[in-house]
């Protein structure tokens, strides 16, 4: 549906492509062919074209987690509709009784990308990391094409997961899309949330007025955006088939640098590849939750003021990120009688937790220690 996709725009281009993991026009242009090819060949053709499988994703995640110290469990947590949410649990005897931290990853990510953070955060309290519904090793169901209904599906999956795991209350930490969903969940289930930590959250501001005479949008970008609008954001990665792993390594060498203290090979890029060439599910839901240029159809700033005032919010940004950080100040102004803290991590970009993990972990632990 043309009105529901992520297109390309000068100002928003850098932001949206940063967290979609596509840094070249090529990555977007080939997306034009993805659905076309799907309509010309049988559905079973494309998965065999991409050198991936659920087992390869599992092995790639195992490699990501091999440097995580300490004991932890891995399990599928069943929720409604026969769906399963893949979950990592860190809960030693020494931290039992503390309010747990629940990590919600961003678009196109998975639990393995918290590798820098899991051990440090779990030293002081229980930590749970789950693959969101439609992402990673979790089930990949069909989502509603309606933005509100798709958002509700995400939120209900988190609530069903919480009930199944048996958590009475939690500190919700969400990055990117995970931040948006953490806020949405907290609006609906405020009694289950002790603190919200929004890390470079997506989907908070409204789309700015497009009539910006100082920075007009080139005609070719408008045309390309219209052409690509029916297609999923990462369609191009699936389309290139066996070239996909090399494409990720070429377009996202920064991820290798972020985890260079853990891996000297292509472990990270291989994990990112296998995360994002499985059946598009959460990816499609995300597309249906956006308007052109990657803005949220239902901006969270329109609703965050309804959050119960006793729930504290911490917003963490990277000082070098291209994501607009003004939403934090807006939230603070909207909640004058509530705790709202804004933290900037020096030297970090959008992936704060991987760019400056030691500083990120220290600041998150400080925030959590205020709880109990």
N, C-alpha and C positions, 0 to 999 in steps of 0.2 A: 504494500500500500504506500503510494508515493509520499503522502504527507507524514509518514511515520519513521523516516530513516535519518541516518546521520549523513550529512553532506559535507561539502568542503567550503570553508569560508576563511578569509584572510585572518581576522582576529581570532576566531574560534578554532581555526584549522590546527594550530600547534597544540592547543589544549586537548581537542578530541582525539587527534592522531597519537598523542603521547600515550594516553591510556588505552587506546585501541591497539597499540603496538605496531602501527604502520607509519613509517616516516617518509614515504615517497609517493608521488602521484601514481606511480606504477601500481602500488599496492591497492589504490582505490580503483584505478581504471580497469584492472582485470576483474574487479568485483562485478562489473557490468555483465560479464559472461557467465557467472556462476549459475544463476537461475536459468539462463538460456540453455546452457548445456544440460542442466537437470531436466529440462522439458524435452530435450532431444534424445536422451539416452535413458535407459531403465534406471530406477533408483539405486539398484545394487552396484551400479558401475562405479560411482564416485568413491565410496569408501575403499574399494580395492585400488583405486587410483592413488589415494593418499597412503603413504607408508606408515600407518598407525593402526592401533587396536586398543581395546580397553586394557589388555594385558601390558602393552607397551607403555601406556599411561601409568599404570601401577608401578612398573619397574622404574620409570623415570622419576616418579615421586619417591620411591624407595631410595634412589640415589640422592635426591635432594635432602632427604632426612637422615642420611647416614652420618652426618656430622653433628646431629643433635644429641647432646649428652643426656644421660638420665633415662629412667624407664618411663614409658608411656604406652597407652593402649591405642589400637586402631580398630574401629568397628563401623558397621553400617547401622544407623539408627532408623528403624521403620517409622514412617508416618502414613497418612491416609493415601488412598489410591494406589497402594502397593509400591509407593516411592520410598527410596532410601537416601539418607543423608550421611555422607562419609565424614567421619569424626575422629579427631585425635584428642586424647584425654591425658592431661598431666595432673595427677592428684595424689601426691605422696602424703604419708601420715603427718608430716610436719606442717602441712598447710591446710589440713582439713579444718573446717569451721570458718575459714575466711571466705568472703564473697568471691565467687569465681569470675574470671575474665573470659568473655566469649569473643573470639576473633572472627569478624566477617570480612572476607576478602573483597577485592574490587572486580570490576569487569575484566573478563579474560584471565583471571588468576585462579589460584587454588591454595590449599593448605601448605603446600611445599614451599611457597614463597615467604612464609613466616620463619624460615629456617634460622635466620639471625636472631630471632626474638623468643622462640618457644622456651628455650632453656632458661634464659635470664628472667623472663616474666614468671615462670613457674616456680622459681625459688621461693617466692613469697606468698603465693596463693594458687589455687587450682586454675588451670587454663584449659579451655576447650577451643579447638579450631575446627570449623566445619566447612566443607565445600557447599556453597549455596545450591539450592535446587536449580538444576539446569546447567551446572558448571562442574568441572573437575570430575571426580569419581562418583558424585551423587547422581541420582536418577535424572534423566533428561526428558521430562514429559512435554506435552503440548501445553503452551500457555495461551491464555485468552489474548485476542488481538486488541482488546480494550485496555488502555493504559492503567486505569484504576483497578480493574479486575486482575491484571497481571501483577501489579504491586501487591494486591491483597493475597495473591497466591504465594508470593515470596514471604510475606509477613506471617501468614498462617502456617507455612512450613516451618518457620523459625519457632513459633509458639508450640506447635505439635512436637517439634524436636525437644524443646525445653521441658515439656511435660513428660516426655518419654525418658529423658535423661534423669529427670527428678530434681531439677534446680528450682528452688523457691524464688530466688532473686539473682541478678547478675549485673556485672559491669559490661556494657556492650561497647566494644571497640570496632568501628567499621571504617575501612578505607574505600574511598571512591564510591562505587555503587553500594558497597557495604555500609558506608556512612549514611547514605540516603535511607537504606532499609532499616538501619538501627534507629534512626529518628522516626520513621513510619511505625515501626514496631512499638516504640516507646509511647507514641501517641495513642495507640490502641490498647496496649497492655502496660500502663504506667506502674502498676503495682509490682511488676516483675523486674523493674529496672532501678538500680541504685545509682548509676552514673552512666552518662553517655560520653564516649570519647570519639570525636569525629576527626578522622585523619584524611586531610585533603578531600573532603566530601564532594561528590558529584551531585548535581540536580537541585541545588538550593536557590540560586538566583533565577529571576525571570530572564527570558531572552531580551536583550536590549533593543531599543528602537532601531529598526533596520534603516531608517532614513538618516543615516550618518553621513552628512555631506562632506565632512573632513576626511573620512576614510571610506570612499565608495567601494562597493564590491565589484571587481572586474566581471564583465559579461561572461567571460569563458568559465569563471568559477561558478556563476549562477547556472550556466548551461550544464556543466558537469554535475553539479549537485542535483539538478532535476533528472538527469539521465541515470544517476546511480541510486536515486532515492528508493526504488523498490527492493533493494538488495541488502542482505545482512552485512554488518560491518566487516566481518572477517572472511567474507566469501572468497576473496582473492587468494587467501592462504590455502584454502581447500582446492581451489581451481588449479593451482600450479602443481599439485600432486607431488611427485618425488622431488621437485625442486624446493618444496616447502621448508625442510630443515635448514638448507643453505640460505634460503631467503630470510629466515628469522635471524640466523647468525650474522647476515650481512646488514640487515636493517636495524637490528637491536644489539649491537656489540656492547652497549652500555650495561646490559644485564650481566654479561660475563664479568665486567669490571666490578659491579655491585657485590658479587659473590666471590671475588678473586681470592679472598682469604680462606675460602672453603674448597673451591674447585679451580683447577687449572685447565680443565677440558671444556667440552660443550654441554655439560650436564644441565645447566640452567636453560639454555636455548632449546635443548631437546625437550625438557619438561614443558616449556611454554608452547612449543609446537604441538605436542600431543594433547595439551589442555584444550587447544583451540581449533583442532581439526576433527574432533568428534562431532556427532550429530548436533547441529545448532539448536539449542533449546533456550537456555538462559540468555544467550546472545540475541535470539529472536525476540524474547520478552523485552530485553533492553531496547532494542530497536523500536518496538511498539510503545515504549514509554518515553520516546523522544520526539521532538519536532526537528525540523531541519537545523543543521549545524550543531547538533548534539545537546541542545538545551532540553531540560525536562518538560514534558507536557504538563506535569503537575508539580510546579516548583515548591520545594519544601519550605521556603521562606513565607509562603502564603499560609502555612499551617503551623509552623514551629511555635508561634506565639500561643497556641492552644495547649502546649505541653504543660503538665502540672508543674507549678513553680518550684516545688521542693526537689525536683530532679536536677542535679547539677550537670552542666555541660562543659566539656573541655574540647577545644578545637585546636588541632595541631596542623601547622602548615610547614612546608619546606621553604626556606628563604629564597631558593633559586627556582621555585616552581613557577610554571606558567599558568597554573590554576588561579582564578580570581579569589583573593583572600578577603575581600570586603564582606563576604557573607558572615564571617565571624563577628565583625564589628556591628553588623546589622542585628544579629541575634542578641548581642550584648545590649544594644539599645532597646530591643523589644522586650527584654526581661530584666528591667532595672532592679527588681527585688530578688532576683535569683542568682545563683552562682554560675557565672560564665567566665571561663578562663581561656585566653588565646595564647598559644605557645608557637613560636617560630624556631625551627631547628636550623641552625646556621649550616650552610653548605649542602643542604638537602634539596632534592627536586621533588617531583610528584610522589615517587616511591620512597618516602621519608624513612620508613622502617628498614629499608635496605641500603639507602644512601649513607645514613649516619646511624647505624643500629645501636651503638653504645649510648649515644646521646638520647636517641628515641626511647630505648629501654629504660634508661634512668629517669626520664621525665614521666613516662607512663607509670612506673613504680611509685614515684612521688605522688602522682595524682591518686593512685589506688590506695596508698597508705593513709590517705586522709579519710578513707571509708571505715576501716576497722584495723 
